[in-house]
Amino acid sequence: EEFEVPLDKNVVVESYEIEVDQKELDQTIENLKRDYGTAETLESVTEEATVAVELAGEEDAENAKTIIVADLKKAGREAIAGKKEGEKIQIEPVKWMKKEDAIEWLGLEKGTDLPESVEAEIKSITSVQPAEIDQEFIDKIIGAGKASNEEEFVAEVKAIMAKNYQQEIDGYLTRQIRDKFVSDVKFELPNTFLKKWLTLRNEKATSEQIEKEYPNHEQGIRWELILNKIQKDNEIKVEHEDVISQTMDLLRAQFGNMPQSEEMDANMRQWADNYLKGEDGKNYMNMVERISFDRTMDVIKEKITIKNKKIGWEEFRTKVSN
């Protein structure tokens, strides 16, 4: 079915602009100093302690999780105070932590319901003497040659935070744009045929499962068709040289600040070529799709109206996690 995709300033999408506030910056600096500080073993948990715990069912040293007592809510600080290494404790995520922090700490998807209680064993209790902000510390955190004093270091950390925040905003804005267009652009889909096709592709899935999951599949199909229509209407194309260039840029980013030369560029091109030929050409097609998607999103963002609201990081996290 033919359909039109409105792409003008009458299409309004709301998003955010995250400001790096001083409190968040100070906390990040303190966390870095603590992460690279000197640890001292404690006999029992104190307000200044960092506690490594192993969750029940995840008995693996690599899965140990860290609790910074000072970051807990009052209920959490009181519940864990005085506990010793080897003791089993009941962690109550909702009572001990902010919701978004608890979700991240447990490694759950955003929007997931939190368990009332999680059993854990205390593996170690330490107190950390924060590191001094000297040249060795600065070079460890942001790399040699990036800053020569504390003021420059703090400015670099702030810039990194702003960049990370922007990545979060970009992801959020992409989801908002997708939801807006999928909701507003109306066209019919051959739903009966698509359900049969999904059944054939997923032989183990029952008809009830297909029916239940179909709305998500339908949204994905609608979004893909809308993107294809925008690409066609705006003559968005990806040439072979675009794919090589983008792949070389990604490789350069991985190698960091390596000196540029004709020899290095030649090597980069060869490495890019080898990568793109891998996985029977899947790497090449994935890169084409990535570039095409990015260019399509750039066209959309340029043509529609995006209303940004300034917001703090914590408030943004809370809104996104709800």
C-alpha positions as CSV (number, residue, x, y, z in Angstrom):
1,E,0.0,0.0,0.0
2,E,1.3,3.5,-0.9
3,F,1.5,5.9,1.9
4,E,3.0,9.4,2.6
5,V,5.3,10.3,5.5
6,P,4.9,13.9,6.6
7,L,8.3,15.4,7.2
8,D,8.0,19.1,8.1
9,K,8.1,21.5,11.0
10,N,4.5,20.6,11.9
11,V,5.8,17.2,13.2
12,V,6.8,17.9,16.8
13,V,8.8,15.6,19.0
14,E,9.8,16.4,22.6
15,S,13.3,15.6,23.9
16,Y,15.8,16.8,26.5
17,E,19.1,18.6,26.9
18,I,21.0,17.3,29.8
19,E,23.1,19.8,31.8
20,V,26.2,18.7,33.7
21,D,25.5,20.2,37.1
22,Q,28.2,20.9,39.6
23,K,26.9,18.3,42.1
24,E,27.0,15.5,39.5
25,L,30.5,16.6,38.4
26,D,31.8,16.7,42.0
27,Q,30.3,13.2,42.6
28,T,31.9,11.8,39.5
29,I,35.3,13.2,40.5
30,E,34.9,11.8,44.0
31,N,34.0,8.4,42.6
32,L,37.1,8.4,40.3
33,K,39.3,9.2,43.3
34,R,37.7,6.4,45.2
35,D,38.0,3.9,42.4
36,Y,41.7,4.6,42.1
37,G,42.3,5.0,45.8
38,T,44.1,2.7,48.3
39,A,42.0,0.0,49.9
40,E,42.2,-1.1,53.5
41,T,40.4,-4.2,54.9
42,L,37.8,-3.7,57.6
43,E,36.4,-6.2,60.1
44,S,32.9,-4.9,59.8
45,V,30.7,-2.6,57.7
46,T,31.0,1.1,58.5
47,E,29.5,4.2,56.9
48,E,32.7,4.7,54.9
49,A,32.9,1.0,53.7
50,T,32.8,-0.5,50.3
51,V,31.3,-3.9,50.4
52,A,31.7,-6.7,47.8
53,V,28.7,-9.1,47.8
54,E,27.9,-12.2,45.9
55,L,24.2,-12.7,45.0
56,A,22.6,-16.0,45.6
57,G,22.6,-18.0,42.4
58,E,25.5,-16.0,41.0
59,E,28.4,-17.8,42.9
60,D,31.2,-16.5,40.7
61,A,33.9,-14.0,41.6
62,E,33.4,-12.1,38.3
63,N,29.7,-11.5,39.3
64,A,30.5,-9.9,42.7
65,K,28.7,-6.6,43.1
66,T,29.9,-3.6,45.0
67,I,27.9,-1.6,47.5
68,I,29.2,1.8,48.5
69,V,27.5,2.2,51.9
70,A,27.6,6.1,51.8
71,D,25.5,6.0,48.6
72,L,22.6,3.9,50.2
73,K,19.4,5.2,51.6
74,K,19.2,5.5,55.4
75,A,17.4,2.1,55.6
76,G,20.2,0.4,53.7
77,R,23.0,2.0,55.7
78,E,21.3,0.9,59.0
79,A,20.6,-2.6,57.7
80,I,24.1,-3.4,56.6
81,A,26.0,-1.6,59.4
82,G,28.2,-3.9,61.5
83,K,27.9,-6.9,59.2
84,K,31.0,-9.0,58.8
85,E,32.7,-10.9,55.9
86,G,31.0,-14.2,55.2
87,E,27.6,-13.1,56.6
88,K,24.5,-13.6,54.5
89,I,22.3,-10.6,54.2
90,Q,18.9,-9.7,52.6
91,I,19.2,-6.7,50.3
92,E,16.0,-4.9,49.8
93,P,16.6,-2.9,46.5
94,V,13.6,-0.6,46.8
95,K,14.3,0.4,50.4
96,W,18.1,0.5,50.0
97,M,18.6,2.4,46.7
98,K,17.0,4.7,44.3
99,K,14.9,2.8,41.8
100,E,17.1,3.6,38.7
101,D,20.3,2.8,40.7
102,A,18.8,-0.5,41.9
103,I,17.9,-1.5,38.3
104,E,21.4,-0.7,37.1
105,W,23.0,-2.4,40.1
106,L,21.1,-5.7,39.5
107,G,21.7,-5.5,35.7
108,L,18.0,-5.4,34.8
109,E,16.3,-3.8,31.8
110,K,14.9,-0.4,32.3
111,G,11.3,-0.5,33.5
112,T,11.7,-4.0,35.1
113,D,9.9,-4.6,38.4
114,L,12.4,-4.8,41.3
115,P,12.4,-7.9,43.6
116,E,11.5,-7.1,47.2
117,S,14.5,-8.9,48.5
118,V,17.8,-10.4,47.2
119,E,19.9,-12.8,49.3
120,A,23.7,-12.1,49.2
121,E,26.9,-13.1,51.0
122,I,29.5,-10.5,52.0
123,K,32.8,-11.4,50.3
124,S,34.9,-8.4,51.4
125,I,34.7,-5.1,53.3
126,T,37.1,-2.4,52.6
127,S,37.6,1.3,53.2
128,V,39.2,3.4,50.5
129,Q,41.6,6.2,50.9
130,P,40.8,8.4,47.9
131,A,43.6,9.0,45.3
132,E,45.2,12.4,45.0
133,I,44.6,14.3,41.8
134,D,48.3,14.3,40.6
135,Q,49.7,13.9,37.1
136,E,49.8,10.1,37.4
137,F,46.1,10.0,38.4
138,I,45.1,12.4,35.6
139,D,47.0,10.4,32.9
140,K,45.4,7.1,34.1
141,I,41.9,8.5,33.9
142,I,41.9,10.5,30.7
143,G,45.2,9.6,29.0
144,A,48.6,11.3,28.8
145,G,48.8,14.8,27.5
146,K,45.1,15.7,28.0
147,A,45.5,17.8,31.1
148,S,48.3,19.1,33.2
149,N,46.5,20.3,36.3
150,E,43.3,19.7,38.3
151,E,41.4,22.5,36.7
152,E,42.1,21.1,33.2
153,F,41.3,17.6,34.4
154,V,37.9,18.6,35.8
155,A,37.1,20.3,32.5
156,E,38.0,17.2,30.5
157,V,35.9,15.0,32.8
158,K,33.0,17.4,32.4
159,A,33.3,17.2,28.6
160,I,33.4,13.4,28.7
161,M,30.2,13.4,30.9
162,A,28.5,15.8,28.4
163,K,29.4,13.5,25.5
164,N,28.0,10.4,27.4
165,Y,24.8,12.3,28.3
166,Q,24.4,13.2,24.6
167,Q,24.6,9.6,23.6
168,E,21.8,8.8,26.1
169,I,19.8,11.7,24.6
170,D,20.4,10.6,21.1
171,G,19.1,7.1,21.9
172,Y,16.0,8.6,23.7
173,L,15.3,11.0,20.8
174,T,15.5,8.1,18.3
175,R,12.9,6.2,20.3
176,Q,10.7,9.2,20.5
177,I,10.9,9.8,16.8
178,R,10.2,6.2,16.0
179,D,7.1,6.1,18.4
180,K,5.8,9.4,16.9
181,F,6.0,8.2,13.2
182,V,4.8,4.6,13.9
183,S,1.8,6.1,15.7
184,D,1.0,8.9,13.2
185,V,1.7,7.4,9.8
186,K,-1.3,5.3,8.9
187,F,-1.2,2.4,6.4
188,E,-2.5,-1.2,6.3
189,L,-0.4,-4.2,6.8
190,P,-1.2,-7.8,5.7
191,N,-1.4,-8.9,9.3
192,T,-2.7,-12.4,8.6
193,F,0.1,-13.1,6.1
194,L,2.8,-11.7,8.5
195,K,1.6,-13.8,11.4
196,K,1.8,-16.9,9.2
197,W,5.3,-15.8,8.1
198,L,6.4,-15.4,11.7
199,T,5.0,-18.8,12.6
200,L,7.1,-20.4,9.8
201,R,10.2,-18.5,11.0
202,N,9.6,-19.6,14.6
203,E,8.6,-23.2,14.4
204,K,8.8,-23.7,18.2
205,A,6.5,-20.7,18.9
206,T,2.8,-21.4,19.6
207,S,0.1,-19.4,17.9
208,E,-0.7,-17.8,21.2
209,Q,2.9,-16.6,21.6
210,I,2.9,-15.2,18.0
211,E,-0.4,-13.4,18.8
212,K,1.0,-12.0,22.0
213,E,4.3,-10.8,20.5
214,Y,2.8,-9.6,17.2
215,P,2.3,-6.0,18.2
216,N,6.0,-5.6,18.8
217,H,6.8,-7.2,15.4
218,E,4.2,-5.0,13.8
219,Q,5.8,-1.8,15.2
220,G,9.2,-2.9,14.0
221,I,7.9,-3.6,10.4
222,R,6.0,-0.3,10.3
223,W,9.2,1.6,11.4
224,E,11.3,-0.2,8.8
225,L,8.8,0.6,6.0
226,I,8.6,4.3,7.1
227,L,12.4,4.6,7.1
228,N,12.5,3.0,3.6
229,K,9.9,5.5,2.4
230,I,11.9,8.5,3.8
231,Q,15.1,7.2,2.2
232,K,13.4,6.8,-1.1
233,D,11.7,10.3,-1.0
234,N,15.0,12.0,0.0
235,E,17.3,10.0,-2.2
236,I,19.4,8.7,0.6
237,K,22.1,6.4,-0.8
238,V,25.2,4.8,0.6
239,E,28.2,4.4,-1.8
240,H,31.0,1.8,-1.4
241,E,33.5,4.6,-0.5
242,D,31.1,5.7,2.3
243,V,31.3,2.3,3.9
244,I,35.1,2.1,3.7
245,S,35.5,5.7,5.1
246,Q,33.1,5.0,8.0
247,T,34.8,1.7,8.9
248,M,38.2,3.4,8.8
249,D,36.9,6.1,11.2
250,L,35.7,3.5,13.6
251,L,39.1,1.8,13.5
252,R,40.9,5.1,14.1
253,A,38.7,5.7,17.2
254,Q,39.6,2.2,18.5
255,F,43.3,2.8,18.0
256,G,43.1,6.2,19.7
257,N,45.5,9.1,18.9
258,M,47.8,7.3,16.6
259,P,49.9,9.5,14.3
260,Q,48.5,9.8,10.8
261,S,50.5,8.9,7.7
262,E,50.1,7.6,4.2
263,E,51.3,4.2,5.4
264,M,48.9,4.2,8.4
265,D,46.0,5.1,6.1
266,A,46.9,2.3,3.7
267,N,47.0,-0.2,6.6
268,M,43.6,1.2,7.9
269,R,42.0,0.7,4.5
270,Q,43.3,-2.9,4.3
271,W,42.0,-3.6,7.8
272,A,38.7,-2.1,7.0
273,D,38.5,-4.1,3.8
274,N,39.2,-7.4,5.7
275,Y,36.6,-6.6,8.3
276,L,33.9,-5.8,5.8
277,K,34.5,-9.1,3.9
278,G,34.1,-11.0,7.2
279,E,31.0,-13.0,8.2
280,D,30.3,-13.7,4.5
281,G,29.6,-10.1,3.8
282,K,27.3,-9.5,6.8
283,N,29.7,-6.9,8.2
284,Y,29.5,-4.9,5.0
285,M,25.7,-5.0,5.0
286,N,25.5,-4.1,8.6
287,M,27.7,-1.0,8.0
288,V,25.5,0.0,5.0
289,E,22.4,-0.2,7.2
290,R,24.1,1.7,10.0
291,I,25.2,4.6,7.7
292,S,21.8,4.6,5.9
293,F,19.9,4.8,9.3
294,D,22.2,7.6,10.6
295,R,21.7,9.7,7.5
296,T,17.9,9.1,7.6
297,M,17.7,10.2,11.2
298,D,19.8,13.3,10.3
299,V,17.2,14.2,7.6
300,I,14.3,13.6,10.0
301,K,15.9,15.7,12.8
302,E,16.6,18.5,10.3
303,K,13.1,18.7,8.9
304,I,10.9,18.2,12.0
305,T,10.5,20.3,15.1
306,I,12.4,19.1,18.2
307,K,11.5,20.8,21.4
308,N,14.3,20.4,23.9
309,K,13.8,20.9,27.7
310,K,16.8,21.4,29.9
311,I,17.0,18.7,32.6
312,G,19.5,17.3,35.1
313,W,20.9,13.8,34.7
314,E,19.2,12.3,37.7
315,E,15.8,13.6,36.6
316,F,16.4,12.3,33.1
317,R,17.2,8.8,34.4
318,T,14.1,8.8,36.6
319,K,11.9,9.8,33.6
320,V,13.4,7.2,31.3
321,S,13.3,4.4,33.8
322,N,9.6,4.9,34.6
